[in-house]
Amino acid sequence: MENIDWSALGFDYTKTDFNARFTFTDGKWSEMEITSDEYIKMHMSASCLHYGIELFEGLKAFRGIDGKVRLFRVADNARRLQSSAKRLCLPVPSIEMIVDACVEVVKRNERFIPPYGTGASLYLRPVMFGTTVGLGVKPAKDALLIVYCSPVGAYFKSGIKPILVAIDREQDRAAPRGTGDVKVGGNYAASLMSGEKAHTLGYSNVMYLDAAEHKYIEECGAANFFGIKEGKYITPKSQSVLPSITNMSLRQIARDMGLEVEERHIPVEELETFEECGACGTAAVISPIGKIFDMQTDKV
């Protein structure tokens, strides 16, 4: 292995040694296959390539100060993957399958787990595709589930520093009562145009409002939003917001610290009343927000 400068890692793919795979055919899942192959062979008419029948997860393994390696809330990620699979009418893998694959991938790629104190971690990406060959729009009867990993650093180039965020009222991340609350690829494809617009203006991320009325805060790019004021931890409640496992953890920490936790609609006008606010997620970690710019009203 080439020497890795752990402190210089960004959020990008670095080749590791092994990944785990399962296939679903004839109504049943295969045994776990461990391979060093980074590529997959797929029919050009596979359902995932045409109709977006694809989902993924993201979680991390950390090396502690005691040298031990720990996966963060892997069972919760497995449950969320199951929820996404059900929404896309894909075969649903068991919690045990997903957890076992994640543990095995971490063990087989242990040399890529960054040392404690570097600010880096081993990111795991379970990803699942519908692979049934056909032309019509219908649920996939066949699937491929892969778990691979990569050492990563900070998601934002600025690191753990206040980020600049832009509100985009002209584009929505997900439709009302759509797939915003599950982790499917289409949600992220829909965010690319507004993300690029924000980057052109010098902002790190986009803040999305609800698609129905464009009145309430929903997500902050690929992360959940939270705000602090008057001894309260406040975060959006919406059918279009992905239930973040990091946010779930922060809510519990907030309660343990004596803060009141509110999950509710947050009017965009309320932003200026927060004492502090941020974005949180597996990739974004906890990123404080330093400035919020409204692209349509030119208000800061």
N, C-alpha and C positions, 0 to 999 in steps of 0.2 A: 504494500500500500504506500502511495506517495504520502509524504508528510502533509498533514492538513493543518492550516492555520485556523484553529477553531474560532479565534476572536474575529477573523475576517469573513466568516461564513455569512452569506445572505440567505434569503428564503428561495432556494433553487435546488434543482436535482443534482445530486452527486451519486455516482454509481457505487453500489454496495455489492456484497457477495451473493446474497440469496433472496428469493421471494417465495411466497407460498401461494398455491393455486388449488381451486376446487372447480369442477365442472358439474353442471346439472343437466342430465339427459335421461330420457325414458323415465321421468318421474322421480329420480333420486339423485342425491349428491354423491360424487366420487370421494375417495379418500384424499387426504391432503397430499399434494405433490410439492416437493421442494426442488427448485430449479435455480440455476444461475443465469438463465436466458432472460434478457430484458425485453424481448419482443414477443408479440402474439400473432398467430396466423388466424385471419378471420375472413369469412366469405364477404364479397362485396355487397351482397344483399342482406347482410345481417341487420336485424331490426334496430339495433342500437345506432347504426350509422345513418339511418334514415329518419327515425322517429324519436330520437332522444331518450331511448329506454336505457338509461344509464344513471348510476348514483355513485356516491363516494362518501368516505369519512376521513377525518383527520384527528390524530391523537399523538401524544408524545411520550417517549421514555426518557427518564432523567437519571444521571448518576449522582447519588447523594454525597454528602460530606463524609459519610461512613464508607463510601466506595460501592455501596449496593445500588443496583439498578431497579428503578420502579416505573411501572406503566401507570399513567394518570387516568383513573376512572374508565378503564377499558370496557367494563361491562355496560356502562352508560352509553358509550359510543356504539357498542354492539346492539343495544336496544334501539338506538336512533337509526342505525342501518336497517334494522328490521322494519321500522316504521316507513322508511323510504321505499323499501322493497315492496311492501304491501300497497303503497300508493301507486307504484308503477306496475302493479300486477305481476311482479317478478316472483320467482321461487324465493321463499324466506329461509335463509340459513339460520341454524340454531345459535344461541348465545355461545354455547360451548365451542362450536366450530370457529366462530370469529375470534373469541378470546384465545383459544389454543393456537390459531394461526398467528396472531399478534405476538404471543409469547415466544413461539418458535422462531419467528423472524427476528425478534430482538436478540434471542440467544445466538442465532447463527451469524448475526452481524454485530456482535458485541464490540468488536474493535472499532466500530464507527460511532460508538456512543461518546460524545464529547466529555471531557473531564469536568468535574464539579468546579464551578466558579468562572467558567468561560462565557456564560450567558447563552450557550448553544445547547441543543438537545437532539435526540434522534426522533425525527418525524415519521410516523407511520401513516400510510395511505391505503386503506382498504378501498377497492373500487370494483364495481359489479356492472356487467353488461348483459343485455338481452342479445343472444346470439342466433336465435331462430332465423332461418333463411326464408324469405318471402317478399311479397310486394305490398300486401294489404296492411292497413293499420289495425293491429290486434295484439293482445298480450303475447309476450315471448314464452315459449315452452322450454327453451334451453337458455342456459346462462353460464357465465364465467365469473368467478369471484377471485380476485387477486389481492394479496396483502404484500406491499413492498415498503421500503423505508429509505430515508436519506437524512444525513446530518444537516441541520439547518441553524441559521442564526436569526436575527431580527427580521420580521416581515416588512417593516417600513425601513427605508434607507437611512432615516434619521436615527434609528435605534429607539431606545426607550426615552424619547423626548416628545414634548408636545407636538402633535400633528396638526396640519391645517386641513380643514374639511369644507367642502362646498355642497350646498343644498341644490339639488336639481329637481325642479317642479315639472319639467317637460318629459321626463321618462320615468317609468316605474320598474322596479326590480321584479315584482311578481304580481299576478292578477289577484283581485279579491277572491277569496275562497279557492285559490289556485294551489300551486306547489311551493309557496314561500316557506312553509313550515317543515319541509323535508329537504334533504341535501342532495339535490339532483342537478346535473350539469346545466340544464336549460336556464336555471335561475342565474347562473354565473355568466353564461353567454349573453343574457339580456342586460347585464350590467356593464358590458365592455364599452359601449359607446359613451355613456355618461361618465364612466371612469376616465376615458381618454380625454374627454372635454375638460374634466377637472384637472388632470395632469397638465394639460396645455396651459391652464391658467395658474399653474404653480401649486396646486393643492394635492395632498396625498391621497385623499379619499372622497367618496360621495356620501352624503346623507340623504337617504330616501324617505319620502313621506308616504302616507297610506295611499293606495291606488284608487280608492273609492272617492275620497273627498279632498285629498292633498292638504290635510289640516294637521295631521298627527305624525310625530317622528316614528319611523319604523326601524330600519337597519342602517348601520354606518359602514357602507361598502360590504365586505364579507364578514362583518363583525356585528355583535350586538352593541346597543347604546345604553349607557347608564349615566345618571346624574346624581349629584349629592347636594342637598340643601336642608337646612333646619333639622339636622339629625336624622334625615331620611335618605335611604338608597332607593332611587326611583328608576325603573326600567320599563320599556314599552310592553304592553300586552296586546297581541294581535295574532290572528290566524295566519298572517303572512310573514311572521318572524320565525326564523329558525331557533328552536330551543337550544341555546348555547350551554354546553356543559361547563364552560368557564364561568358564564354568568350565573348558572346554578350554584357553583361553588362560591362565587362572590356574594351572592345573596345570603348564604349560610354564614360566611365570615362576617358580613355586615350585622346579622342578627347576634352573632357571638360577641360583637363589639358594642352591642347595645343600640344599634341603629334600627329604626323602623323601616321595613321593606315594603315598597309599593310597586305592584305590577299593574299598570294602568295606561290609558291613553295619555300621551304627552303632547299637548298643542305646541306647534312650532314657536308660538309667541312665548312659551314658558322657558325657552332656552336661556334667555338673558337673565333669568332669576336664579339659575344654578350657581352654587359656589364653586363647583368643579364638575367636570364631566369627562367621559372617556369612551373608548371602544374596547371591547373585550372578545376574545375568542382563542382557539388553540393556536392559530397562526399569529394573530395580532397581539396575543398575550393580554396585557393591560396597557393600552396606549392612551395617555392623557391627551385631550383635545385642547389646543391652544387658541384656535380661531375658527369661527364658522362663518362662511360667506354664502349669501343667497344669490345664486347666479342670475335669477330672474328679476329680483328687486334691487340688486346691488347693495343690499344692506349687510353689515358685518355684525 
